[in-house]
Amino acid sequence: MMRGPSRLVAPIGGTTTLGDCVTALRYLLTPMRLVDGAAVVRLERAFERQVGVRHAFSFASGRVGLYGLLRAMGIGRGDEVLLQVPTHVVVPNAIRYTGATPVFVDSEPDTFNMDLDQARQRITARTKVLLLQHTFGIPVDLDSALSLAAQHRLRVIEDCAHALGAKYDGHHVGSFGDAAFFSLEEKTISSGMGGVVVTDDPVLAERMEAFQTSCARPSAVLAVRYLLKVIVFHLITEPSVHHQTRPLYRLLRSRIIAPAATSNEEARGERPARYEQRLSNAQAALALSQLRRLAANLAHREAIANQYATRLEALDLQVPRPPAKARPAFARYPICVPDKATVMRAVAPYAILGQWLSEPVDGATPPGGEDYEPGSCPAAESIVAHLVNLPTHLKVRMDDVERIVAALASTVPRPQVQGWP
């Protein structure tokens, strides 16, 4: 009898190492250091050096950092913030929570980033901020974006949730706009949950420091749950055992180990209780240990992404085409395929493909959320109908890439289907 594939790559759990699990265990055994300690400040100073900015502030999530930034910029009722789709519901939520209005802009099929021509058309007298999402770690065309913002006197916030380590014109993303925010939740690195805001603006820095001080301290119980999440998910997503542990993985995703990344209230666009929180000391220590290994992490992802690009372009699939000055840091590798369901079934014996940005406003209930008008961003709607995310994390090997691409190739019709993005 033929044996099935011995490896199954999960979409998450591959950002950490056994050493990170040991770090988490060390903090679990010293509960006095779970919430407060020196690791938070060390992480913030390390982020300043990494991105090349003067100020960094950590929070319980990137969305909280974005909310604080908007408040620090004086954004509120009557103001508009331009952001792209596809995006995640927590991003327009942060805008709504200030009283401002999110204005959605279409995206470009080649980069999955904002269509700046359409952005120009949607600027009004009420527009105050251009929110630039470096989707999947692919930098925006920052020359054009910053020129647009300067012409219309807009503040610029970089959404670097996917893009830690990505560069544009030799400089790290996050250092170009007025400020930026990063995610620490299963992107390039992971502390279970968390976010960091960076800026060079001294006025914004002073206000962000005051906002951070006003945020609630996380509970020790919550810190424990995030540490357990990192340990358990690292172990059960090991590709050599994930065929057997997949049912447990599905069970544990349902809020048993840690709170869901998006609460039911957030999915509905409502503001949850205890929204404004800081990052715990233990989570900061986890993120810091991974930040120190970031160069090797990025080199691995770049090598995997290059292999995907070389093999998939031969299949005439739509692969990312970053701007000329960009050096992506692929948190995942996005491609558009003719039939998403068929591809996911074909690849399922070898990898569980990610579903980031599977709707124009991903994670919203009902789909699309309360502000997005269907049909207003047709390119993005076409993209999400065909988009799958290929894994690039540290547990992906070159032979995994070969199996994933071979499975993809078996689903691609010849000649290539026309009419999809």
Contacts in CASP RR format, 6 or more apart in sequence:
PFRMAT RR
TARGET T0000
AUTHOR 0000-0000-0000
METHOD contacts of the structure
MODEL  1
MMRGPSRLVAPIGGTTTLGDCVTALRYLLTPMRLVDGAAVVRLERAFERQ
VGVRHAFSFASGRVGLYGLLRAMGIGRGDEVLLQVPTHVVVPNAIRYTGA
TPVFVDSEPDTFNMDLDQARQRITARTKVLLLQHTFGIPVDLDSALSLAA
QHRLRVIEDCAHALGAKYDGHHVGSFGDAAFFSLEEKTISSGMGGVVVTD
DPVLAERMEAFQTSCARPSAVLAVRYLLKVIVFHLITEPSVHHQTRPLYR
LLRSRIIAPAATSNEEARGERPARYEQRLSNAQAALALSQLRRLAANLAH
REAIANQYATRLEALDLQVPRPPAKARPAFARYPICVPDKATVMRAVAPY
AILGQWLSEPVDGATPPGGEDYEPGSCPAAESIVAHLVNLPTHLKVRMDD
VERIVAALASTVPRPQVQGWP
4 349 0 8 1.000
5 243 0 8 1.000
5 349 0 8 1.000
5 350 0 8 1.000
5 403 0 8 1.000
6 240 0 8 1.000
6 243 0 8 1.000
7 239 0 8 1.000
7 240 0 8 1.000
7 242 0 8 1.000
7 350 0 8 1.000
7 397 0 8 1.000
7 399 0 8 1.000
7 400 0 8 1.000
7 403 0 8 1.000
8 239 0 8 1.000
8 242 0 8 1.000
8 243 0 8 1.000
8 246 0 8 1.000
8 349 0 8 1.000
8 350 0 8 1.000
8 351 0 8 1.000
8 352 0 8 1.000
9 239 0 8 1.000
9 242 0 8 1.000
9 350 0 8 1.000
9 351 0 8 1.000
9 352 0 8 1.000
9 391 0 8 1.000
9 395 0 8 1.000
9 396 0 8 1.000
9 400 0 8 1.000
9 404 0 8 1.000
10 237 0 8 1.000
10 239 0 8 1.000
10 242 0 8 1.000
10 246 0 8 1.000
10 249 0 8 1.000
10 351 0 8 1.000
10 352 0 8 1.000
10 391 0 8 1.000
10 395 0 8 1.000
11 332 0 8 1.000
11 351 0 8 1.000
11 352 0 8 1.000
11 353 0 8 1.000
11 354 0 8 1.000
11 355 0 8 1.000
11 389 0 8 1.000
11 391 0 8 1.000
12 186 0 8 1.000
12 190 0 8 1.000
12 233 0 8 1.000
12 237 0 8 1.000
12 393 0 8 1.000
13 186 0 8 1.000
13 190 0 8 1.000
13 233 0 8 1.000
13 234 0 8 1.000
13 237 0 8 1.000
13 393 0 8 1.000
13 395 0 8 1.000
14 234 0 8 1.000
14 237 0 8 1.000
14 393 0 8 1.000
14 394 0 8 1.000
14 395 0 8 1.000
15 186 0 8 1.000
15 187 0 8 1.000
15 188 0 8 1.000
15 189 0 8 1.000
15 190 0 8 1.000
15 290 0 8 1.000
15 297 0 8 1.000
15 393 0 8 1.000
15 394 0 8 1.000
16 190 0 8 1.000
16 230 0 8 1.000
16 234 0 8 1.000
16 286 0 8 1.000
16 290 0 8 1.000
16 394 0 8 1.000
17 234 0 8 1.000
17 293 0 8 1.000
17 394 0 8 1.000
18 234 0 8 1.000
19 289 0 8 1.000
20 230 0 8 1.000
20 234 0 8 1.000
20 286 0 8 1.000
20 289 0 8 1.000
20 290 0 8 1.000
21 230 0 8 1.000
21 231 0 8 1.000
21 234 0 8 1.000
21 235 0 8 1.000
23 285 0 8 1.000
23 286 0 8 1.000
23 289 0 8 1.000
24 227 0 8 1.000
24 228 0 8 1.000
24 230 0 8 1.000
24 231 0 8 1.000
24 282 0 8 1.000
24 286 0 8 1.000
25 227 0 8 1.000
25 231 0 8 1.000
27 33 0 8 1.000
27 34 0 8 1.000
27 223 0 8 1.000
27 227 0 8 1.000
27 281 0 8 1.000
27 282 0 8 1.000
27 285 0 8 1.000
28 34 0 8 1.000
28 224 0 8 1.000
28 227 0 8 1.000
28 228 0 8 1.000
28 282 0 8 1.000
31 220 0 8 1.000
31 224 0 8 1.000
33 281 0 8 1.000
33 282 0 8 1.000
34 220 0 8 1.000
34 223 0 8 1.000
34 224 0 8 1.000
34 280 0 8 1.000
34 281 0 8 1.000
34 282 0 8 1.000
35 217 0 8 1.000
35 218 0 8 1.000
35 219 0 8 1.000
35 220 0 8 1.000
35 223 0 8 1.000
35 280 0 8 1.000
35 281 0 8 1.000
35 282 0 8 1.000
36 217 0 8 1.000
36 281 0 8 1.000
37 281 0 8 1.000
38 281 0 8 1.000
39 281 0 8 1.000
39 282 0 8 1.000
39 284 0 8 1.000
39 285 0 8 1.000
39 288 0 8 1.000
40 58 0 8 1.000
40 278 0 8 1.000
40 279 0 8 1.000
40 281 0 8 1.000
40 284 0 8 1.000
42 284 0 8 1.000
42 288 0 8 1.000
43 58 0 8 1.000
43 196 0 8 1.000
43 279 0 8 1.000
43 284 0 8 1.000
43 285 0 8 1.000
43 287 0 8 1.000
43 288 0 8 1.000
43 291 0 8 1.000
44 56 0 8 1.000
44 57 0 8 1.000
44 58 0 8 1.000
44 196 0 8 1.000
45 56 0 8 1.000
46 288 0 8 1.000
46 291 0 8 1.000
46 292 0 8 1.000
47 56 0 8 1.000
47 58 0 8 1.000
47 182 0 8 1.000
47 196 0 8 1.000
47 198 0 8 1.000
47 291 0 8 1.000
48 54 0 8 1.000
48 55 0 8 1.000
48 56 0 8 1.000
48 198 0 8 1.000
50 164 0 8 1.000
50 165 0 8 1.000
50 172 0 8 1.000
50 291 0 8 1.000
50 294 0 8 1.000
51 172 0 8 1.000
51 174 0 8 1.000
51 175 0 8 1.000
51 180 0 8 1.000
51 198 0 8 1.000
52 171 0 8 1.000
52 172 0 8 1.000
52 175 0 8 1.000
53 174 0 8 1.000
53 175 0 8 1.000
53 198 0 8 1.000
53 199 0 8 1.000
53 200 0 8 1.000
54 199 0 8 1.000
54 200 0 8 1.000
54 202 0 8 1.000
54 205 0 8 1.000
55 198 0 8 1.000
55 199 0 8 1.000
55 200 0 8 1.000
55 201 0 8 1.000
55 202 0 8 1.000
55 204 0 8 1.000
55 205 0 8 1.000
55 208 0 8 1.000
56 196 0 8 1.000
56 197 0 8 1.000
56 198 0 8 1.000
57 65 0 8 1.000
57 196 0 8 1.000
57 197 0 8 1.000
57 198 0 8 1.000
57 205 0 8 1.000
57 208 0 8 1.000
57 209 0 8 1.000
57 211 0 8 1.000
57 212 0 8 1.000
58 194 0 8 1.000
58 195 0 8 1.000
58 196 0 8 1.000
58 197 0 8 1.000
58 212 0 8 1.000
58 278 0 8 1.000
58 279 0 8 1.000
58 284 0 8 1.000
59 65 0 8 1.000
59 194 0 8 1.000
59 195 0 8 1.000
59 196 0 8 1.000
59 197 0 8 1.000
59 212 0 8 1.000
59 215 0 8 1.000
59 277 0 8 1.000
59 278 0 8 1.000
59 279 0 8 1.000
60 193 0 8 1.000
60 194 0 8 1.000
60 195 0 8 1.000
60 215 0 8 1.000
60 218 0 8 1.000
60 277 0 8 1.000
60 278 0 8 1.000
60 279 0 8 1.000
61 90 0 8 1.000
61 183 0 8 1.000
61 185 0 8 1.000
61 193 0 8 1.000
61 194 0 8 1.000
61 195 0 8 1.000
61 277 0 8 1.000
62 161 0 8 1.000
62 181 0 8 1.000
62 182 0 8 1.000
62 183 0 8 1.000
62 184 0 8 1.000
62 185 0 8 1.000
62 194 0 8 1.000
62 195 0 8 1.000
62 196 0 8 1.000
62 197 0 8 1.000
63 90 0 8 1.000
63 91 0 8 1.000
63 93 0 8 1.000
63 94 0 8 1.000
64 94 0 8 1.000
64 195 0 8 1.000
64 215 0 8 1.000
64 275 0 8 1.000
64 276 0 8 1.000
64 277 0 8 1.000
65 94 0 8 1.000
65 181 0 8 1.000
65 195 0 8 1.000
65 197 0 8 1.000
65 208 0 8 1.000
66 91 0 8 1.000
66 94 0 8 1.000
66 157 0 8 1.000
66 159 0 8 1.000
66 181 0 8 1.000
66 197 0 8 1.000
67 94 0 8 1.000
67 97 0 8 1.000
67 98 0 8 1.000
67 275 0 8 1.000
67 276 0 8 1.000
68 94 0 8 1.000
68 197 0 8 1.000
68 208 0 8 1.000
68 211 0 8 1.000
69 157 0 8 1.000
69 179 0 8 1.000
69 181 0 8 1.000
69 197 0 8 1.000
69 199 0 8 1.000
69 204 0 8 1.000
69 208 0 8 1.000
70 76 0 8 1.000
70 81 0 8 1.000
70 94 0 8 1.000
70 95 0 8 1.000
70 98 0 8 1.000
70 100 0 8 1.000
70 129 0 8 1.000
70 157 0 8 1.000
71 98 0 8 1.000
71 207 0 8 1.000
71 211 0 8 1.000
72 179 0 8 1.000
72 204 0 8 1.000
72 207 0 8 1.000
72 208 0 8 1.000
72 211 0 8 1.000
73 128 0 8 1.000
73 129 0 8 1.000
73 155 0 8 1.000
73 178 0 8 1.000
73 204 0 8 1.000
75 81 0 8 1.000
75 95 0 8 1.000
75 98 0 8 1.000
75 100 0 8 1.000
75 128 0 8 1.000
75 129 0 8 1.000
76 98 0 8 1.000
76 99 0 8 1.000
76 100 0 8 1.000
77 98 0 8 1.000
77 99 0 8 1.000
77 100 0 8 1.000
78 99 0 8 1.000
78 100 0 8 1.000
78 101 0 8 1.000
78 126 0 8 1.000
79 98 0 8 1.000
79 99 0 8 1.000
79 100 0 8 1.000
79 101 0 8 1.000
79 126 0 8 1.000
79 127 0 8 1.000
79 128 0 8 1.000
79 129 0 8 1.000
80 100 0 8 1.000
80 101 0 8 1.000
80 102 0 8 1.000
80 103 0 8 1.000
80 124 0 8 1.000
80 126 0 8 1.000
80 127 0 8 1.000
80 128 0 8 1.000
81 95 0 8 1.000
81 100 0 8 1.000
81 101 0 8 1.000
81 102 0 8 1.000
81 103 0 8 1.000
81 127 0 8 1.000
81 128 0 8 1.000
81 129 0 8 1.000
81 131 0 8 1.000
82 103 0 8 1.000
82 105 0 8 1.000
82 114 0 8 1.000
82 119 0 8 1.000
82 122 0 8 1.000
82 123 0 8 1.000
82 127 0 8 1.000
82 129 0 8 1.000
82 130 0 8 1.000
82 131 0 8 1.000
82 154 0 8 1.000
83 91 0 8 1.000
83 92 0 8 1.000
83 95 0 8 1.000
83 102 0 8 1.000
83 103 0 8 1.000
83 104 0 8 1.000
83 105 0 8 1.000
83 114 0 8 1.000
83 131 0 8 1.000
83 133 0 8 1.000
83 159 0 8 1.000
84 104 0 8 1.000
84 105 0 8 1.000
84 106 0 8 1.000
84 107 0 8 1.000
84 113 0 8 1.000
84 114 0 8 1.000
84 115 0 8 1.000
84 131 0 8 1.000
84 133 0 8 1.000
84 135 0 8 1.000
84 380 0 8 1.000
85 104 0 8 1.000
85 105 0 8 1.000
85 106 0 8 1.000
85 107 0 8 1.000
85 360 0 8 1.000
85 361 0 8 1.000
85 372 0 8 1.000
85 377 0 8 1.000
85 380 0 8 1.000
86 107 0 8 1.000
86 112 0 8 1.000
86 135 0 8 1.000
86 357 0 8 1.000
86 359 0 8 1.000
86 360 0 8 1.000
86 361 0 8 1.000
86 362 0 8 1.000
86 380 0 8 1.000
86 383 0 8 1.000
86 384 0 8 1.000
86 387 0 8 1.000
87 133 0 8 1.000
87 159 0 8 1.000
87 357 0 8 1.000
87 360 0 8 1.000
87 361 0 8 1.000
87 362 0 8 1.000
88 262 0 8 1.000
88 356 0 8 1.000
88 357 0 8 1.000
88 361 0 8 1.000
88 362 0 8 1.000
88 363 0 8 1.000
89 262 0 8 1.000
89 266 0 8 1.000
89 267 0 8 1.000
89 269 0 8 1.000
89 361 0 8 1.000
89 362 0 8 1.000
89 363 0 8 1.000
89 364 0 8 1.000
89 368 0 8 1.000
89 369 0 8 1.000
90 262 0 8 1.000
90 266 0 8 1.000
91 102 0 8 1.000
91 131 0 8 1.000
91 133 0 8 1.000
91 159 0 8 1.000
92 102 0 8 1.000
92 104 0 8 1.000
92 361 0 8 1.000
92 369 0 8 1.000
92 371 0 8 1.000
92 372 0 8 1.000
93 266 0 8 1.000
93 269 0 8 1.000
93 271 0 8 1.000
95 101 0 8 1.000
95 102 0 8 1.000
95 131 0 8 1.000
96 102 0 8 1.000
96 269 0 8 1.000
96 371 0 8 1.000
97 271 0 8 1.000
97 275 0 8 1.000
100 128 0 8 1.000
101 126 0 8 1.000
101 371 0 8 1.000
102 371 0 8 1.000
103 122 0 8 1.000
103 127 0 8 1.000
104 360 0 8 1.000
104 361 0 8 1.000
104 371 0 8 1.000
104 372 0 8 1.000
104 373 0 8 1.000
104 376 0 8 1.000
104 377 0 8 1.000
105 114 0 8 1.000
105 115 0 8 1.000
105 118 0 8 1.000
105 119 0 8 1.000
105 122 0 8 1.000
105 377 0 8 1.000
106 114 0 8 1.000
106 115 0 8 1.000
106 118 0 8 1.000
106 376 0 8 1.000
106 377 0 8 1.000
106 378 0 8 1.000
106 379 0 8 1.000
106 380 0 8 1.000
107 113 0 8 1.000
107 114 0 8 1.000
107 115 0 8 1.000
107 135 0 8 1.000
107 377 0 8 1.000
107 379 0 8 1.000
107 380 0 8 1.000
107 383 0 8 1.000
108 114 0 8 1.000
108 115 0 8 1.000
108 379 0 8 1.000
109 318 0 8 1.000
109 336 0 8 1.000
109 379 0 8 1.000
109 382 0 8 1.000
109 383 0 8 1.000
109 421 0 8 1.000
110 320 0 8 1.000
110 321 0 8 1.000
111 135 0 8 1.000
111 138 0 8 1.000
111 140 0 8 1.000
111 141 0 8 1.000
111 320 0 8 1.000
111 321 0 8 1.000
111 322 0 8 1.000
111 323 0 8 1.000
112 135 0 8 1.000
112 136 0 8 1.000
112 138 0 8 1.000
112 320 0 8 1.000
112 334 0 8 1.000
112 357 0 8 1.000
112 383 0 8 1.000
113 132 0 8 1.000
113 133 0 8 1.000
113 134 0 8 1.000
113 135 0 8 1.000
113 138 0 8 1.000
113 139 0 8 1.000
113 140 0 8 1.000
113 141 0 8 1.000
114 132 0 8 1.000
114 133 0 8 1.000
114 140 0 8 1.000
114 145 0 8 1.000
115 379 0 8 1.000
116 141 0 8 1.000
116 144 0 8 1.000
116 145 0 8 1.000
116 148 0 8 1.000
119 130 0 8 1.000
119 148 0 8 1.000
120 148 0 8 1.000
123 152 0 8 1.000
123 154 0 8 1.000
127 152 0 8 1.000
127 154 0 8 1.000
128 154 0 8 1.000
128 155 0 8 1.000
129 154 0 8 1.000
129 155 0 8 1.000
129 156 0 8 1.000
129 157 0 8 1.000
130 145 0 8 1.000
130 148 0 8 1.000
130 149 0 8 1.000
130 154 0 8 1.000
130 155 0 8 1.000
130 156 0 8 1.000
130 157 0 8 1.000
131 157 0 8 1.000
131 159 0 8 1.000
132 140 0 8 1.000
132 142 0 8 1.000
132 145 0 8 1.000
132 156 0 8 1.000
132 157 0 8 1.000
132 158 0 8 1.000
132 159 0 8 1.000
132 177 0 8 1.000
133 140 0 8 1.000
133 159 0 8 1.000
133 161 0 8 1.000
133 162 0 8 1.000
134 140 0 8 1.000
134 158 0 8 1.000
134 159 0 8 1.000
134 160 0 8 1.000
134 162 0 8 1.000
134 163 0 8 1.000
134 166 0 8 1.000
134 173 0 8 1.000
135 162 0 8 1.000
135 334 0 8 1.000
135 357 0 8 1.000
136 162 0 8 1.000
136 320 0 8 1.000
136 328 0 8 1.000
136 330 0 8 1.000
136 331 0 8 1.000
136 332 0 8 1.000
136 333 0 8 1.000
136 334 0 8 1.000
136 356 0 8 1.000
136 389 0 8 1.000
137 162 0 8 1.000
137 163 0 8 1.000
137 166 0 8 1.000
137 173 0 8 1.000
137 328 0 8 1.000
137 329 0 8 1.000
137 330 0 8 1.000
137 331 0 8 1.000
138 163 0 8 1.000
138 166 0 8 1.000
138 320 0 8 1.000
138 322 0 8 1.000
138 326 0 8 1.000
138 328 0 8 1.000
138 330 0 8 1.000
139 163 0 8 1.000
139 166 0 8 1.000
139 167 0 8 1.000
139 168 0 8 1.000
139 173 0 8 1.000
139 322 0 8 1.000
139 323 0 8 1.000
139 325 0 8 1.000
139 326 0 8 1.000
139 327 0 8 1.000
139 328 0 8 1.000
140 158 0 8 1.000
140 168 0 8 1.000
140 323 0 8 1.000
141 323 0 8 1.000
141 326 0 8 1.000
142 168 0 8 1.000
142 169 0 8 1.000
142 173 0 8 1.000
142 176 0 8 1.000
142 323 0 8 1.000
142 325 0 8 1.000
143 169 0 8 1.000
143 325 0 8 1.000
145 156 0 8 1.000
146 156 0 8 1.000
146 176 0 8 1.000
146 177 0 8 1.000
148 154 0 8 1.000
149 155 0 8 1.000
149 156 0 8 1.000
155 178 0 8 1.000
156 176 0 8 1.000
156 177 0 8 1.000
156 178 0 8 1.000
157 177 0 8 1.000
157 178 0 8 1.000
157 179 0 8 1.000
157 180 0 8 1.000
157 181 0 8 1.000
158 173 0 8 1.000
158 174 0 8 1.000
158 176 0 8 1.000
158 177 0 8 1.000
158 179 0 8 1.000
158 180 0 8 1.000
158 181 0 8 1.000
159 180 0 8 1.000
159 181 0 8 1.000
160 166 0 8 1.000
160 173 0 8 1.000
160 174 0 8 1.000
160 180 0 8 1.000
160 181 0 8 1.000
160 182 0 8 1.000
160 183 0 8 1.000
161 181 0 8 1.000
161 182 0 8 1.000
161 183 0 8 1.000
161 187 0 8 1.000
162 183 0 8 1.000
162 187 0 8 1.000
162 188 0 8 1.000
162 331 0 8 1.000
162 332 0 8 1.000
163 173 0 8 1.000
163 174 0 8 1.000
163 182 0 8 1.000
163 188 0 8 1.000
163 328 0 8 1.000
163 329 0 8 1.000
163 331 0 8 1.000
164 182 0 8 1.000
164 187 0 8 1.000
164 188 0 8 1.000
164 189 0 8 1.000
164 294 0 8 1.000
164 329 0 8 1.000
165 172 0 8 1.000
165 173 0 8 1.000
165 188 0 8 1.000
165 294 0 8 1.000
165 298 0 8 1.000
165 329 0 8 1.000
166 172 0 8 1.000
166 173 0 8 1.000
166 326 0 8 1.000
166 327 0 8 1.000
166 328 0 8 1.000
166 329 0 8 1.000
167 173 0 8 1.000
167 326 0 8 1.000
167 327 0 8 1.000
167 329 0 8 1.000
168 176 0 8 1.000
168 323 0 8 1.000
168 325 0 8 1.000
168 326 0 8 1.000
168 327 0 8 1.000
169 325 0 8 1.000
170 325 0 8 1.000
170 327 0 8 1.000
173 180 0 8 1.000
174 180 0 8 1.000
174 182 0 8 1.000
174 198 0 8 1.000
175 198 0 8 1.000
175 200 0 8 1.000
178 199 0 8 1.000
178 201 0 8 1.000
178 204 0 8 1.000
179 197 0 8 1.000
179 198 0 8 1.000
179 199 0 8 1.000
179 201 0 8 1.000
179 204 0 8 1.000
179 208 0 8 1.000
180 197 0 8 1.000
180 198 0 8 1.000
180 199 0 8 1.000
181 195 0 8 1.000
181 196 0 8 1.000
181 197 0 8 1.000
181 198 0 8 1.000
182 195 0 8 1.000
182 196 0 8 1.000
182 197 0 8 1.000
182 198 0 8 1.000
183 194 0 8 1.000
183 195 0 8 1.000
184 190 0 8 1.000
184 191 0 8 1.000
184 192 0 8 1.000
184 193 0 8 1.000
184 194 0 8 1.000
184 195 0 8 1.000
184 196 0 8 1.000
184 279 0 8 1.000
184 283 0 8 1.000
184 287 0 8 1.000
185 191 0 8 1.000
185 192 0 8 1.000
185 193 0 8 1.000
185 194 0 8 1.000
185 195 0 8 1.000
185 261 0 8 1.000
186 192 0 8 1.000
187 331 0 8 1.000
188 294 0 8 1.000
188 297 0 8 1.000
188 298 0 8 1.000
188 301 0 8 1.000
188 329 0 8 1.000
188 331 0 8 1.000
189 287 0 8 1.000
189 290 0 8 1.000
189 291 0 8 1.000
189 294 0 8 1.000
189 297 0 8 1.000
190 230 0 8 1.000
190 286 0 8 1.000
190 287 0 8 1.000
190 290 0 8 1.000
191 226 0 8 1.000
191 230 0 8 1.000
191 279 0 8 1.000
191 283 0 8 1.000
191 284 0 8 1.000
191 286 0 8 1.000
191 287 0 8 1.000
191 290 0 8 1.000
192 226 0 8 1.000
192 229 0 8 1.000
192 230 0 8 1.000
192 258 0 8 1.000
192 283 0 8 1.000
192 286 0 8 1.000
193 226 0 8 1.000
193 258 0 8 1.000
193 259 0 8 1.000
193 261 0 8 1.000
193 283 0 8 1.000
194 279 0 8 1.000
194 283 0 8 1.000
194 287 0 8 1.000
195 279 0 8 1.000
197 208 0 8 1.000
199 205 0 8 1.000
199 208 0 8 1.000
211 276 0 8 1.000
212 278 0 8 1.000
214 276 0 8 1.000
215 276 0 8 1.000
215 277 0 8 1.000
215 278 0 8 1.000
216 274 0 8 1.000
216 276 0 8 1.000
216 277 0 8 1.000
216 278 0 8 1.000
217 277 0 8 1.000
217 278 0 8 1.000
218 277 0 8 1.000
218 278 0 8 1.000
218 279 0 8 1.000
218 280 0 8 1.000
222 259 0 8 1.000
222 280 0 8 1.000
223 280 0 8 1.000
223 281 0 8 1.000
223 282 0 8 1.000
223 283 0 8 1.000
225 257 0 8 1.000
225 258 0 8 1.000
225 259 0 8 1.000
226 258 0 8 1.000
226 280 0 8 1.000
226 282 0 8 1.000
226 283 0 8 1.000
227 282 0 8 1.000
227 283 0 8 1.000
227 286 0 8 1.000
228 257 0 8 1.000
228 258 0 8 1.000
229 257 0 8 1.000
229 258 0 8 1.000
230 286 0 8 1.000
232 252 0 8 1.000
232 257 0 8 1.000
233 249 0 8 1.000
233 252 0 8 1.000
233 257 0 8 1.000
236 242 0 8 1.000
236 245 0 8 1.000
236 248 0 8 1.000
236 249 0 8 1.000
236 252 0 8 1.000
237 245 0 8 1.000
237 249 0 8 1.000
237 395 0 8 1.000
238 245 0 8 1.000
238 395 0 8 1.000
239 395 0 8 1.000
239 400 0 8 1.000
242 249 0 8 1.000
246 352 0 8 1.000
254 260 0 8 1.000
262 363 0 8 1.000
263 272 0 8 1.000
264 365 0 8 1.000
265 271 0 8 1.000
265 272 0 8 1.000
266 272 0 8 1.000
267 363 0 8 1.000
267 364 0 8 1.000
267 365 0 8 1.000
268 365 0 8 1.000
269 364 0 8 1.000
269 369 0 8 1.000
269 370 0 8 1.000
290 297 0 8 1.000
297 394 0 8 1.000
298 329 0 8 1.000
300 392 0 8 1.000
300 394 0 8 1.000
300 396 0 8 1.000
301 329 0 8 1.000
301 330 0 8 1.000
301 331 0 8 1.000
301 392 0 8 1.000
301 393 0 8 1.000
302 328 0 8 1.000
302 329 0 8 1.000
302 330 0 8 1.000
304 330 0 8 1.000
304 333 0 8 1.000
304 391 0 8 1.000
304 392 0 8 1.000
304 396 0 8 1.000
304 398 0 8 1.000
304 401 0 8 1.000
305 328 0 8 1.000
305 330 0 8 1.000
305 333 0 8 1.000
305 392 0 8 1.000
307 398 0 8 1.000
307 401 0 8 1.000
308 319 0 8 1.000
308 333 0 8 1.000
308 335 0 8 1.000
308 390 0 8 1.000
308 392 0 8 1.000
308 401 0 8 1.000
308 405 0 8 1.000
309 319 0 8 1.000
309 320 0 8 1.000
309 333 0 8 1.000
311 401 0 8 1.000
311 402 0 8 1.000
311 405 0 8 1.000
312 319 0 8 1.000
312 335 0 8 1.000
312 405 0 8 1.000
312 408 0 8 1.000
313 319 0 8 1.000
315 405 0 8 1.000
315 408 0 8 1.000
315 409 0 8 1.000
315 412 0 8 1.000
316 412 0 8 1.000
316 416 0 8 1.000
317 335 0 8 1.000
317 336 0 8 1.000
317 337 0 8 1.000
317 408 0 8 1.000
317 412 0 8 1.000
318 335 0 8 1.000
318 336 0 8 1.000
318 386 0 8 1.000
318 420 0 8 1.000
318 421 0 8 1.000
319 335 0 8 1.000
320 328 0 8 1.000
320 333 0 8 1.000
320 334 0 8 1.000
320 335 0 8 1.000
322 328 0 8 1.000
330 392 0 8 1.000
331 392 0 8 1.000
332 354 0 8 1.000
332 356 0 8 1.000
332 389 0 8 1.000
332 390 0 8 1.000
332 391 0 8 1.000
332 392 0 8 1.000
333 389 0 8 1.000
333 390 0 8 1.000
333 391 0 8 1.000
333 392 0 8 1.000
334 357 0 8 1.000
334 387 0 8 1.000
334 388 0 8 1.000
334 389 0 8 1.000
334 390 0 8 1.000
335 387 0 8 1.000
335 388 0 8 1.000
335 390 0 8 1.000
336 383 0 8 1.000
336 386 0 8 1.000
336 387 0 8 1.000
336 388 0 8 1.000
336 420 0 8 1.000
336 421 0 8 1.000
337 343 0 8 1.000
337 386 0 8 1.000
337 388 0 8 1.000
337 408 0 8 1.000
337 411 0 8 1.000
337 412 0 8 1.000
338 386 0 8 1.000
338 411 0 8 1.000
338 412 0 8 1.000
338 413 0 8 1.000
338 417 0 8 1.000
338 420 0 8 1.000
339 411 0 8 1.000
340 385 0 8 1.000
340 386 0 8 1.000
340 387 0 8 1.000
340 388 0 8 1.000
342 411 0 8 1.000
343 353 0 8 1.000
343 388 0 8 1.000
343 407 0 8 1.000
343 408 0 8 1.000
343 411 0 8 1.000
344 353 0 8 1.000
344 388 0 8 1.000
346 407 0 8 1.000
346 408 0 8 1.000
346 410 0 8 1.000
346 411 0 8 1.000
347 353 0 8 1.000
347 404 0 8 1.000
347 407 0 8 1.000
347 408 0 8 1.000
349 407 0 8 1.000
350 400 0 8 1.000
350 403 0 8 1.000
350 404 0 8 1.000
350 407 0 8 1.000
351 390 0 8 1.000
351 391 0 8 1.000
351 400 0 8 1.000
351 403 0 8 1.000
351 404 0 8 1.000
353 388 0 8 1.000
353 389 0 8 1.000
353 390 0 8 1.000
353 391 0 8 1.000
354 388 0 8 1.000
354 389 0 8 1.000
354 390 0 8 1.000
354 391 0 8 1.000
355 388 0 8 1.000
355 389 0 8 1.000
356 362 0 8 1.000
356 389 0 8 1.000
357 384 0 8 1.000
357 387 0 8 1.000
358 384 0 8 1.000
358 387 0 8 1.000
359 367 0 8 1.000
359 368 0 8 1.000
359 384 0 8 1.000
360 368 0 8 1.000
360 372 0 8 1.000
360 374 0 8 1.000
360 377 0 8 1.000
360 380 0 8 1.000
360 381 0 8 1.000
360 384 0 8 1.000
361 367 0 8 1.000
361 368 0 8 1.000
361 369 0 8 1.000
361 371 0 8 1.000
361 372 0 8 1.000
362 384 0 8 1.000
364 370 0 8 1.000
364 372 0 8 1.000
368 374 0 8 1.000
374 381 0 8 1.000
375 381 0 8 1.000
379 421 0 8 1.000
382 420 0 8 1.000
382 421 0 8 1.000
383 421 0 8 1.000
385 420 0 8 1.000
386 420 0 8 1.000
386 421 0 8 1.000
390 404 0 8 1.000
391 400 0 8 1.000
END
